[in-house]
Amino acid sequence: MPKNDASRHRAPMRGAEQIQQYCLAGNATITLLSQKTGQRFTYRFRKKEQTSGNPVWFIGLLAGPDNQSSYKYIGYVAGPQHRLQWSRKSCAGQDAPSWRALLWFWRSITETAAIPPMLEVWHEGKCGRCGRALTVPLSIERGIGPECWEIIGGAIEPARMAAE
């Protein structure tokens, strides 16, 4: 395996606050895996700065075999409350399992601040902000590299993160 292959550092994420911070870092990819059904969905969050100063995160659903380019728009996160929104341009309807899973996940981490016990959330081994491969164990655990951690303000302390 090549040394720069980030997939060797894929890791489950724990703690709703940590996961939300990772998703909103600007360049994050997560996979949701149901332990109950075995079904999984992969989503890519991309931050776009707006002229209003309020960022929007566009979310893509992995909908094909190429995990670099097979993402299709499914929704977005916006506003000070980081509300998840569906639109008519979404690749999936509001009743589609991929949308319902994303909505359930997002509400869990933003409204109840908890990860449902039958859900695993994985990052792909790359920094959620800049996309570089993660190699330091603490960075792998939180999904964000040390330089980016400082830039975004690193709100979660490692000891607290481990307790969540």
Beta strands, then each sheet from edge to edge (+ up, - down):
strand 1: 11-13
strand 2: 27-34
strand 3: 40-48
strand 4: 56-62
strand 5: 71-78
strand 6: 83-85
strand 7: 119-123
sheet 1: 1+ 7- 2+ 3- 4+ 5- 6+
end
